[in-house]
Amino acid sequence: MPDNLPDNPETIRRVLDIFFPYATKRRSELQEAQRRLVHYTSAENAIKIINSNKLWMRNARCMNDYMEINYGLSLLQQFFANKEHEKAFHDALNPCHEGVAQEAVNSINQAWWSIQFNTYISCISEHGDVDNNKVDRDVKEDKYGSLSMWRSFGRQVAGAAIVLRLPPENSAKGLGVILSPVAYFGYNDVEDQFLSVISNIHNNAAFLKSTNRDWLRNIIFEMIMVAAVSLKHEGFSEEREWRIIYIPNPNVPSTIISRETEIINGVPQLVYKLPLEENIESEITGISIPQLLDKVIIGPSAYPITIAEAFFSALTSAKVDEPGTKITISNIPLRT
């Protein structure tokens, strides 16, 4: 959320319900079910994450489908190209602060190049839980990982999945990143969601009128930006993906998130690294490796025992309790 969001839980919740209804609902479901999240990557990168206590965020252009952000933008453009929708959006917001909707849209247009080419993302997915009340698929996923995700890393010598517990709510507020569920939407779904937001704005006009104009403009900006970055084709829905999103501000560099050049699959690229460690002064708690890590699943590989030994050493150095119990080898017969 924007930095100037009032530090009041009730106000924050109300704003999220108004402008981010889908994401708010999905987060609540995730928290209530205490589902875990999982980061699929190469075994090499997984070891680097554990050894350095840093989660890597890569440029969106380096995602498997580099056209994903354009997909989200095209759906939003289609919505606002409808003159009735555009008018309804402005008519809902203008009574709160005259012209604020157009200011937010102008800000998006001016920042679109940066959003498109300077957005850094770390992809995680919902992970099945070992629970007799859950469907069988979830139990198998916890034991073997997801076949479709291993296939995505089939070109690697070995893949690994870092399974993570959910951190406490608002525990990483100081990082300046956004955790957003991916919405596997077609145009009709996007239309329904934005019309729902417009209705929410009408129903909360008095509250929004009492807010700071710049603050409201930033909320609208972030709503549109997050939607563009978090929309994905319906055909990918089995991934159950969430995204940690970071757009660096060159004028105010982060003092917490570092930037380094890494070579990944032979491609030199800038990588932003999110620290997985306590920083109470910066309002970052509960996200260290020992607190977050539930287990590591080693993907199909010709060298599973060798890789398991390396992870045991890394988890021991990271001070993870009983590291041997945290390592699982997937024996899915997938050729690498």
C-alpha positions in Angstrom: 0.0 0.0 0.0 1.1 3.6 -0.4 3.5 4.9 2.2 1.0 7.6 3.4 -1.7 5.1 4.2 -3.1 5.9 7.7 -1.6 3.7 10.3 -5.0 2.5 11.5 -6.0 -1.2 11.1 -9.7 -0.3 10.6 -9.0 2.3 8.0 -6.6 0.1 6.2 -9.1 -2.7 6.1 -11.8 -0.4 4.8 -9.6 0.9 2.0 -8.6 -2.6 1.0 -12.2 -3.7 0.9 -13.1 -0.7 -1.3 -10.3 -0.8 -3.9 -8.9 -4.3 -3.7 -11.9 -6.6 -3.0 -10.5 -9.6 -4.9 -7.1 -9.5 -3.3 -8.5 -8.8 0.2 -10.8 -11.9 -0.1 -8.0 -14.1 -1.3 -5.7 -12.9 1.5 -8.4 -13.6 4.1 -8.9 -17.1 2.7 -5.2 -17.8 2.8 -4.8 -16.6 6.4 -7.9 -18.4 7.6 -6.9 -21.7 6.1 -3.2 -21.1 7.2 -2.1 -22.4 3.8 1.5 -22.4 3.0 3.3 -20.9 0.0 6.0 -22.3 -2.1 8.8 -20.9 -4.3 9.9 -23.1 -7.2 13.3 -22.3 -8.5 16.6 -24.1 -9.4 18.3 -25.9 -6.6 21.3 -23.6 -7.2 19.1 -20.5 -6.5 17.4 -22.1 -3.6 20.8 -22.7 -1.9 21.7 -19.1 -2.6 18.5 -17.8 -1.0 19.1 -19.8 2.2 22.8 -19.0 2.4 22.3 -15.3 1.9 18.9 -14.9 3.7 17.6 -13.0 0.6 14.8 -13.7 -1.8 15.5 -12.7 -5.3 13.1 -10.5 -7.4 13.7 -10.6 -11.1 12.6 -8.2 -13.8 9.1 -9.1 -15.1 10.6 -9.3 -18.6 12.5 -12.4 -17.5 9.4 -14.3 -16.5 8.6 -17.5 -18.5 5.8 -15.6 -20.3 7.3 -12.1 -20.7 4.1 -10.8 -22.3 2.1 -11.3 -19.1 2.1 -7.7 -18.0 1.0 -6.7 -21.5 -1.9 -9.1 -21.1 -3.1 -7.3 -17.9 -2.7 -3.9 -19.5 -4.7 -4.9 -22.6 -7.6 -6.0 -20.4 -7.6 -2.7 -18.5 -7.4 -0.7 -21.7 -10.4 -2.6 -23.0 -12.4 -1.8 -19.9 -11.6 2.0 -19.9 -12.0 2.2 -23.7 -15.7 1.7 -23.0 -16.9 5.3 -22.5 -19.7 4.3 -20.1 -17.2 2.5 -17.9 -14.8 5.5 -18.0 -17.6 7.9 -17.1 -18.8 5.7 -14.3 -15.2 5.6 -12.9 -14.8 9.3 -13.0 -18.4 10.0 -11.7 -17.8 7.8 -8.7 -14.5 9.5 -7.7 -15.0 13.1 -8.6 -17.4 13.8 -5.7 -14.7 12.6 -3.3 -12.0 14.9 -4.9 -12.7 16.6 -8.2 -10.5 15.4 -10.9 -8.6 12.9 -8.8 -9.5 10.0 -11.1 -8.0 11.7 -14.1 -4.9 12.6 -12.1 -4.4 8.9 -11.2 -4.9 7.8 -14.8 -2.4 10.4 -16.0 0.1 9.1 -13.4 -0.3 5.6 -14.7 0.2 6.7 -18.3 3.4 8.6 -17.3 4.7 5.7 -15.2 3.7 2.9 -17.6 7.2 2.6 -19.1 8.6 2.1 -15.6 5.9 -0.4 -14.7 6.4 -2.3 -17.8 10.2 -2.4 -17.8 11.2 -1.7 -14.2 8.9 -4.1 -12.3 10.6 -6.8 -10.2 8.7 -9.9 -9.1 9.2 -13.0 -7.1 6.7 -15.7 -7.8 5.3 -18.0 -5.2 2.3 -20.4 -5.2 -0.2 -21.8 -2.8 1.0 -25.2 -1.5 -1.1 -28.2 -0.5 -1.4 -29.0 3.2 -0.9 -32.4 4.8 -4.3 -32.8 6.4 -6.6 -35.8 6.3 -9.5 -33.4 5.7 -7.9 -32.0 2.5 -8.3 -33.4 -0.9 -5.8 -36.1 -1.9 -4.1 -33.8 -4.4 -2.9 -31.6 -1.6 -1.3 -34.5 0.3 0.5 -35.6 -2.8 1.7 -32.1 -3.6 3.3 -31.8 -0.2 5.2 -35.0 -0.8 6.1 -34.7 -4.5 5.7 -31.1 -5.4 3.7 -30.0 -8.5 4.4 -31.8 -11.7 3.5 -28.8 -13.8 5.9 -26.6 -11.8 8.7 -29.2 -12.1 8.2 -29.2 -15.8 8.8 -25.5 -15.8 12.2 -26.1 -14.4 12.9 -29.2 -16.5 15.7 -27.5 -18.3 17.6 -27.1 -15.0 20.1 -29.7 -13.7 17.8 -29.8 -10.6 14.9 -27.8 -9.3 13.9 -27.2 -5.7 10.8 -25.9 -4.0 11.1 -23.8 -0.8 7.9 -24.3 1.2 7.1 -21.3 3.4 4.8 -20.7 6.3 2.7 -17.6 6.2 4.3 -14.7 8.1 2.2 -12.8 10.6 -0.1 -10.2 9.0 1.7 -6.9 8.4 5.0 -8.3 9.6 6.9 -7.0 6.6 5.4 -3.6 6.3 8.7 -1.9 6.1 9.9 -3.7 3.0 7.9 -1.6 0.6 6.7 -4.5 -1.5 3.2 -5.7 -2.4 2.0 -9.3 -2.0 -0.8 -9.8 -4.6 -2.7 -12.9 -5.7 -2.6 -13.5 -9.4 -6.1 -13.2 -10.9 -6.7 -15.7 -13.7 -9.2 -13.5 -15.5 -10.7 -13.0 -18.9 -12.2 -9.6 -19.9 -15.6 -10.4 -18.3 -14.0 -11.0 -14.9 -12.0 -7.8 -15.1 -15.2 -5.9 -16.0 -17.0 -7.4 -13.0 -14.3 -6.5 -10.6 -13.9 -2.9 -11.7 -17.6 -2.4 -11.7 -17.6 -3.8 -8.2 -14.9 -1.3 -7.2 -16.9 1.6 -8.7 -19.9 0.5 -6.6 -17.8 0.3 -3.5 -16.6 3.9 -4.1 -20.2 5.2 -4.4 -21.1 3.4 -1.2 -18.1 4.9 0.7 -18.1 8.4 -0.9 -18.4 10.2 2.5 -15.4 8.3 3.9 -13.3 8.9 0.8 -14.1 12.6 0.7 -12.6 12.9 4.2 -9.3 11.5 3.0 -6.2 13.3 1.7 -6.4 14.0 -2.0 -2.8 12.8 -2.7 -3.4 9.7 -0.6 -6.5 8.8 -2.6 -4.8 9.4 -5.9 -2.0 7.1 -4.8 -4.5 4.4 -3.9 -6.1 4.6 -7.3 -2.7 4.5 -9.0 -1.7 1.4 -7.0 -5.0 -0.3 -7.7 -4.6 0.0 -11.5 -0.9 -0.8 -11.4 -1.3 -4.0 -9.2 -4.2 -5.1 -11.5 -2.0 -4.8 -14.6 0.9 -6.7 -13.0 -1.3 -9.4 -11.4 -3.6 -10.5 -14.3 -2.8 -13.7 -16.1 -4.5 -15.9 -18.7 -7.1 -18.3 -17.3 -5.2 -21.3 -18.7 -2.5 -20.9 -16.0 -4.9 -21.1 -13.1 -3.5 -24.4 -11.7 -0.4 -22.5 -10.7 -2.3 -20.7 -7.9 0.3 -18.0 -8.1 1.0 -15.0 -5.8 3.5 -12.3 -6.6 5.8 -10.2 -4.5 5.9 -7.0 -6.5 8.6 -4.3 -6.3 9.0 -1.1 -8.4 12.2 0.6 -7.5 12.1 4.3 -7.0 15.4 5.7 -8.5 14.9 9.0 -6.7 14.5 7.3 -3.3 16.6 4.1 -3.3 15.6 1.5 -0.7 17.9 1.1 2.2 16.7 -2.4 2.9 16.3 -4.1 -0.5 19.7 -4.4 -2.3 20.4 -4.5 -6.0 23.0 -6.8 -7.6 23.9 -8.2 -11.0 23.5 -12.0 -11.2 24.0 -14.4 -14.1 20.9 -16.7 -14.4 20.8 -19.4 -17.0 23.7 -17.5 -18.8 21.8 -14.2 -18.8 23.4 -11.3 -16.9 20.6 -9.3 -15.2 19.8 -7.0 -12.3 18.2 -8.7 -9.4 16.7 -7.0 -6.3 17.2 -9.0 -3.1 14.6 -8.9 -0.3 16.2 -9.6 3.1 14.7 -12.5 5.1 15.8 -11.3 8.5 14.5 -9.3 11.4 14.7 -5.5 11.3 12.5 -4.2 14.1 13.4 -0.6 13.5 12.1 -1.0 9.9 8.9 -2.9 11.1 10.1 -6.2 9.6 9.6 -9.2 11.9 8.8 -12.9 11.6 10.3 -13.4 8.1 13.7 -15.0 8.9 14.6 -18.3 7.3 14.1 -20.3 10.5 10.7 -18.7 11.1 9.5 -19.0 7.5 10.9 -22.2 6.1 8.6 -25.2 6.5 10.5 -27.6 4.2 12.5 -28.0 1.0 11.4 -30.4 -1.7 14.2 -31.4 -4.1 12.8 -31.8 -7.6 13.4 -34.7 -10.0 17.1 -35.0 -10.6 19.9 -37.5 -11.3 21.7 -36.3 -8.1 19.0 -36.2 -5.3 21.2 -37.4 -2.4 24.0 -35.0 -3.3 21.6 -32.1 -3.4 20.0 -33.2 -0.1 23.4 -33.2 1.6 24.0 -29.6 0.3 20.6 -28.4 1.6 21.2 -30.1 5.0 24.4 -28.1 5.3 22.7 -24.9 4.2 19.8 -25.3 6.6 22.1 -26.1 9.5 24.1 -22.9 8.8 20.9 -21.0 8.7 20.0 -22.3 12.2 16.9 -24.2 11.1 15.8 -26.6 13.7 16.1 -30.3 12.8 17.1 -29.6 9.2 17.0 -33.3 8.3 13.3 -33.4 8.8 12.8 -30.4 6.6 14.1 -32.0 3.3 12.0 -34.1 1.0 13.1 -35.7 -2.3 10.4 -35.8 -5.0 10.6 -39.1 -6.8 8.4 -38.1 -9.7 10.0 -39.9 -12.7 10.5 -36.7 -14.8 13.4 -36.7 -17.2 15.7 -33.7 -16.7 
